[in-house]
Amino acid sequence: MKFFIDTANLAQIREANEMGVLDGVTTNPSLMAKENIRGEEACRRHYVEICNIVDGDVSAEVIATDFEGMVREGEELAALHPRIVVKLPCTAEGIRAVKYFSQKGIRTNCTLVFSPGQALLAAKAGATYVSPFVGRLDDICADGVELVRRIVEIYRYYGYATQVLAASIRHTQHIVACLDAGADVATCPLSAIKGLLRHPLTDSGLAAFLADHAKVNA
Ligand code: E4P
């Protein structure tokens, strides 16, 4: 399973990249706003900065909601850097834009996916990635991981090449559950990635090894 970090924060992206396990980055307009990046030019510079840190796909989301606007914006984003993946919402216009970009060989991430039917349309349109939102489904008492599992099963059964990118991951257990569900990618906050390392037996085992080493080397 590939690991993307779900942030526009450059320090966190660098930290995750230095761990040596990072395969890419996802951003969205809310994450860009959180970093206080204002204006089109600043956003574009920021995407290029991210691309220069990470050797992997970087999803940059369009703001337009109409087909022509999505195409214009997506083409500009894709031209910024070869690692950019154009992120488009799973609406009728967005699916049309996914199809347009896939025919032009431009990679896409179809986002805001909450049902198997939406995931089917994204795959049929040729999306590179489909992003089911795990945490937001859990927030309304639905089962986000179960959606990931169903999409993985449908894509495998019908042979769709679209990769299932589990998004809206909120904590470490979501990552492990998405791994079990067969997700191709999980995009996660840095804290959730670091959480994978945490185990009391690792800490106590290491402490005992170091104490024993110190005893004989005193
Ligand atoms: C990433 O592609 C999504 O935009 C992001 O994971 C959404 O996460 P949230 O539901 O925590 O805002």
Residues whose N, C-alpha, C, O or C-beta is under 5 A from the ligand:
A	BS01	E4P	D6 T26 T27 N28 S131 G135 R136 A167 S168 I169 T187
